Amino acid sequence: LGTASTSPTASAEGADVQNFKPAAGGGRFITTTDARSLGQWGLHFALNFSYGKDPLIYYKNGKKTSDVVADQVGAELAAAVGLFEFLDIDVAVPVALETGRTADLSSSLPIAAMGNVRTALKLRILDGRKKLVGLAFHSEVTIPTGSTAALMGTGSVEYAPSLAFSVGTSVFAMAINVGYRLRAASQVAGFTFDDEIFYRLGLALRLKKPPIHVVAEGFAATSAVRPWQKEIENPAEGFIGFRFPFGKGFILSLGGGGSLLPGYGTPAMRVMTSFAFFPEKDDDPKPIFDPPEVRKEPPPEDANADDDADGIPNGRDLCP
């Protein structure tokens, strides 16, 4: 539940208050970047939808006076491909339907708006498919295609490098992301958006009967200039989701959650759904040490066997 408590400014430049950004590169989680790569020519396509209630509201003298963003329906098309076994590239194109007020509270937000296009490279450092532990470097660039009037962009290029660490088996997995977002400072409703430190945590449990993947994830960030000082600069959000694989590589995801800390872009309630095509490779990690080879001895020969049916056992039969 994002809150702004200082006086609104008419010279606001814009901001991106859509914090729910599914991982465009696929993986075992919904928003947390998986350290595993797609593998060469591996593919991932997804169409994501989300709804957030009150992701940014305005307070004056401790009282709510206006919803800067009251309702936000987001849609995003994402795609990724593995260029090499160790290197993936992905892109995400978001749009939003919103109700609320502009940053200076003088008029209504645009009903529909384009969001910032994101593109990223993921370089795998440790292969989580061969070992239990995976590590990757994720380098994301945000292109300023988003509407500043609709609070879907700051109007400037952003760069967000991060590390993705994961550990797990074919049944359970955990991933942690830690990164830094470089962006030009901008203002909305008296709040300054500038560089921030962000982190994500994802847990995934894969059930075989019925075939459902249960995920629990969290996202948080803080200002890199004023870490953990202002409430609005410390968004934190959590949700629980369910992924239903079907067919050959298709996954339907459903989930919901809300604000853990009342920073910007964290709604009182959020629901999401996603339809993805993600033909995963075998998730079972290979053993760290190869097991010793076990030789099977041939069964002993039957002493009374008579292959040519002449009444003489093979051991005493001189016939060819």
Backbone hydrogen bonds, N-H to C=O, Kabsch-Sander energy under -0.5 kcal/mol:
donor,donor_aa,acceptor,acceptor_aa,energy
2,G,55,P,-0.7
3,T,262,P,-0.7
4,A,57,I,-1.8
12,A,9,T,-0.8
13,E,187,Q,-0.9
14,G,187,Q,-1.2
15,A,153,G,-0.6
17,V,15,A,-0.6
17,V,151,L,-2.1
19,N,17,V,-1.0
19,N,265,G,-0.6
21,K,19,N,-1.1
23,A,30,I,-2.6
24,A,22,P,-0.5
26,G,23,A,-1.3
34,D,26,G,-0.6
41,W,82,G,-3.9
42,G,39,G,-2.6
44,H,80,A,-1.8
45,F,277,F,-2.1
46,A,78,A,-2.3
47,L,275,F,-2.2
48,N,76,E,-2.9
49,F,273,T,-3.0
50,S,74,G,-2.2
51,Y,271,V,-2.5
52,G,72,Q,-2.6
53,K,269,M,-2.3
54,D,52,G,-0.5
54,D,70,A,-3.7
56,L,69,V,-1.4
57,I,2,G,-2.7
58,Y,66,S,-3.4
59,Y,4,A,-3.7
60,K,63,K,-2.9
63,K,60,K,-1.5
65,T,58,Y,-2.5
66,S,58,Y,-1.4
68,V,56,L,-0.6
68,V,66,S,-0.8
69,V,56,L,-3.3
70,A,99,T,-2.3
71,D,99,T,-1.5
72,Q,52,G,-2.1
73,V,97,L,-3.5
74,G,50,S,-2.8
74,G,72,Q,-0.6
75,A,95,V,-2.5
76,E,48,N,-2.3
77,L,93,V,-2.2
78,A,46,A,-2.7
78,A,76,E,-0.5
79,A,91,V,-2.3
80,A,44,H,-2.3
81,V,89,I,-2.2
82,G,42,G,-2.1
83,L,81,V,-0.7
83,L,87,L,-1.8
84,F,87,L,-1.8
87,L,84,F,-0.6
88,D,122,K,-2.1
89,I,81,V,-2.2
90,D,120,A,-2.3
91,V,79,A,-2.4
92,A,118,R,-2.6
93,V,77,L,-2.7
95,V,75,A,-2.8
96,A,113,A,-2.4
97,L,73,V,-3.1
98,E,111,I,-2.3
99,T,71,D,-2.0
101,R,67,D,-1.1
101,R,68,V,-1.0
102,T,107,S,-2.9
105,L,102,T,-2.1
109,L,100,G,-1.9
113,A,96,A,-2.2
115,G,94,P,-2.7
116,N,152,M,-0.8
117,V,143,I,-0.9
118,R,92,A,-2.2
119,T,141,V,-2.4
120,A,90,D,-2.1
121,L,139,S,-2.0
122,K,88,D,-2.3
123,L,121,L,-0.5
123,L,137,F,-3.0
124,R,86,F,-3.2
124,R,122,K,-0.6
125,I,135,L,-3.2
126,L,135,L,-2.1
128,G,126,L,-0.8
130,K,127,D,-0.6
131,K,127,D,-1.6
134,G,166,S,-3.2
135,L,126,L,-1.4
136,A,164,A,-2.2
137,F,123,L,-2.6
138,H,136,A,-0.5
138,H,162,S,-2.9
139,S,121,L,-2.9
139,S,137,F,-0.5
140,E,138,H,-0.6
140,E,160,A,-1.4
141,V,119,T,-3.1
142,T,158,E,-2.8
143,I,117,V,-3.4
143,I,141,V,-0.5
145,T,143,I,-2.8
147,S,114,M,-2.4
151,L,148,T,-1.3
152,M,147,S,-2.9
153,G,15,A,-1.8
158,E,142,T,-1.7
159,Y,182,L,-2.0
160,A,140,E,-3.0
162,S,138,H,-2.4
163,L,178,V,-2.4
164,A,136,A,-2.8
165,F,163,L,-0.5
165,F,176,I,-2.8
166,S,134,G,-2.4
167,V,174,M,-2.5
168,G,132,L,-1.7
169,T,172,F,-3.1
173,A,204,A,-2.3
174,M,167,V,-2.7
175,A,202,G,-2.4
176,I,165,F,-2.8
177,N,200,R,-2.3
178,V,163,L,-1.8
179,G,198,F,-2.7
180,Y,161,P,-2.1
181,R,196,E,-3.3
182,L,159,Y,-3.3
182,L,180,Y,-0.6
183,R,181,R,-0.5
186,S,193,F,-2.0
188,V,191,F,-2.6
191,F,188,V,-2.6
193,F,186,S,-3.6
193,F,191,F,-0.6
194,D,192,T,-0.6
196,E,181,R,-1.7
197,I,222,T,-2.7
198,F,179,G,-2.2
199,Y,220,A,-2.5
200,R,177,N,-2.0
201,L,218,G,-2.2
202,G,175,A,-2.6
203,L,216,A,-2.3
204,A,173,A,-2.6
205,L,214,V,-2.9
206,R,171,V,-3.4
207,L,205,L,-0.6
207,L,212,I,-3.1
212,I,207,L,-0.8
212,I,210,P,-1.8
213,H,243,R,-2.7
214,V,205,L,-3.0
214,V,212,I,-0.5
215,V,241,G,-2.7
216,A,203,L,-2.2
217,E,239,F,-2.4
218,G,201,L,-2.3
219,F,237,E,-2.9
220,A,199,Y,-2.2
221,A,235,P,-1.9
222,T,197,I,-2.2
223,S,233,E,-0.5
224,A,195,D,-2.4
225,V,195,D,-0.6
229,Q,226,R,-1.5
230,K,226,R,-0.6
233,E,230,K,-1.0
234,N,231,E,-1.5
236,A,261,L,-1.1
237,E,219,F,-2.9
238,G,258,G,-2.2
239,F,217,E,-2.2
240,I,256,G,-2.4
241,G,215,V,-2.9
242,F,254,L,-3.3
243,R,213,H,-3.0
244,F,252,L,-3.6
246,F,250,F,-2.7
249,G,247,G,-0.9
250,F,246,F,-1.5
251,I,276,A,-2.5
252,L,244,F,-2.0
253,S,274,S,-2.8
254,L,242,F,-2.4
255,G,272,M,-2.0
256,G,240,I,-2.1
257,G,270,R,-2.5
258,G,238,G,-2.1
259,S,267,P,-1.6
260,L,236,A,-3.4
261,L,236,A,-1.8
263,G,261,L,-2.1
264,Y,232,I,-2.5
265,G,55,P,-1.7
266,T,55,P,-0.5
266,T,263,G,-1.4
268,A,53,K,-2.6
269,M,53,K,-0.7
270,R,257,G,-2.7
271,V,51,Y,-1.8
272,M,255,G,-2.4
273,T,49,F,-2.5
274,S,253,S,-2.0
275,F,47,L,-2.2
276,A,251,I,-2.7
277,F,45,F,-2.9
278,F,249,G,-4.3
278,F,276,A,-0.5
280,E,278,F,-1.5
286,K,129,R,-1.4
295,R,293,E,-0.6
297,E,295,R,-0.6
305,A,302,D,-1.5
309,A,306,D,-0.9
314,N,305,A,-2.9
316,R,313,P,-1.6
317,D,313,P,-1.1
318,L,316,R,-0.6
